[in-house]
Amino acid sequence: MSRTKEREAQTEQRISKLSALLLELKGKRQVKTDSNEHHKAKLKGIKSELDESRSTFKKLEAKYEERMEQILLSHKNKLKEHVQTVKHQAQQIKHYNKTIDSYKHQIEIAEVN
């Protein structure tokens, strides 16, 4: 009978050790699950920040494009004004040249007389 009691005692020890190992593994699995949940939450936060950044970028890009269009339109209008000014100045120069030619012709006629 002592052998049977020894075996029972050894079996109880093994059961105890296995139970302890099982609890330890469950704890590690729980820690791992908690860690996974933490990482999932962290990734969700990062994804949310990324989505927010994309949205902000799109808004800024739209504002930038609108501003560039305004600047281009402004430059175009200034160029039109400049072209009109240059055309007007060219007409004045033609008129002055005709006037000068007329005066030269009158001077030549006066010199001949």
Sequence and secondary structure as in RCSB ss.txt:
>XXXX:A:sequence
MSRTKEREAQTEQRISKLSALLLELKGKRQVKTDSNEHHKAKLKGIKSELDESRSTFKKLEAKYEERMEQILLSH
KNKLKEHVQTVKHQAQQIKHYNKTIDSYKHQIEIAEVN
>XXXX:A:secstr
 HHHHHHHHHHHHHHHHHHHHHHHHHHHHHHHHHHHHHHHHHHHHHHHHHHHHHHHHHHHHHHHHHHHHHHHHHH
HHHHHHHHHHHHHHHHHHHHHHHHHHHHHHHHHHHHH 
